[in-house]
Amino acid sequence: MNHATTYPECIEGPEALQRFNCVMKALLSVPHSTLARRERAYKKKSLANPNRRGPKRKVNPSASPDPAA
């Protein structure tokens, strides 16, 4: 009985090290400021979703010109 798998073949040896180093260079070449900007954009987008799961963010009341309001 031949069980076909959909997983890629495991690569070992010097080729695996070369592929790992290539991926790590690409990952570490992204500046922290870019990662932080992307994370802020994602957070803003996810918080704007009214149907999101979990605790909802509290809405701060806007500053009104009338202090009694």
Secondary structure, DSSP 8 states (H G I E B T S, - for coil): ------S-----SHHHHHHHHHHHHHHHTS-HHHHHHHHHHHHHHHHT-TT-SS----------S-TT-
